[in-house]
Amino acid sequence: MKRIDLDLLGELYRTYTEPLAKVRDQQRAFCRDMRGKMTPQLDDLEAEITYLLLREQRPATVMELGTFHGWSTTWILSALRDNGTGRLHSYDIVDNVVSNVPAELSADRWTFHQGDIRENVDAVPEGIGYLFVDAAHNGRFARWYIDNLFPRVAPGTPVSVHDVFHGKHALPFTEGRAVLRWLAEKDTPYFTPSKAKAPDAYRAIHAIKRDLGLDDPVRSGTDNPMIYFRLPR
């Protein structure tokens, strides 16, 4: 099981250059067509890394916790479509995403669950092969899913958590601070492409993208605050 780090991501960018280029063009057009109806949350590096990890992992079941307008949802569904397998279960208290996701992407690979996941944790599917978290960003909610959701997911499963490193350090009382503390207690490494937290990794990935002709932005934004890790035992 490969550690999620710069070496792995460089390998994945090179392996999936062509399909990633097509998805970037698709998402650029989608972003343009949805202007005024959708506020994209993921920056390019976060979206691309998520897509690449999903291509490599080929999970049968993906859980997305927090959809908002559907930018991350469409990236995840694009990876499952390109894999030719997998189903996404998305959870949010609002249903903005339902009218935004193109039918050709949702097809037979997407189920949306509306409501507070804390009140319906039994609806979480078994066999989650990738967990994407971008919901409430406070420490209390993070402690809830660490205690109630993480134990339902197998060790080694890739996990993405958004909005951790908008600056060099995660802010006190936030989701990011709670998750980072838990990872430290578990002696578990993480990767971030955050320009503020990991400028060397940020520059290295952009250099790889330039070499591969993937440097034309899909959308503006350079925070890249997401972290990636494999769930510890």
Number of C-alpha atoms within 10 A of each C-alpha: 6 8 16 17 16 16 11 13 18 15 13 18 20 14 14 14 16 13 15 22 15 11 19 21 15 15 18 15 12 18 18 12 11 14 10 8 12 18 13 17 19 24 20 20 24 24 21 21 18 23 25 24 22 24 23 13 14 19 22 15 20 25 23 21 20 21 25 22 22 23 22 24 24 24 22 25 24 23 25 26 19 16 16 11 13 20 20 25 20 21 24 21 15 15 17 15 21 17 11 17 19 13 11 11 18 20 12 12 17 20 15 16 18 14 13 12 18 12 8 11 13 10 11 16 14 13 15 20 20 26 23 22 20 19 20 16 19 16 16 14 16 24 15 12 17 15 11 13 17 17 13 16 21 17 12 16 19 24 21 22 22 23 23 26 23 18 15 14 12 19 15 11 13 18 24 25 20 22 20 17 12 15 16 11 9 12 10 14 16 18 17 27 28 26 19 18 20 16 14 13 17 19 14 14 20 16 15 17 18 12 11 14 11 18 14 11 13 21 15 10 13 17 21 27 26 26 21 23 20 22 21 17 11
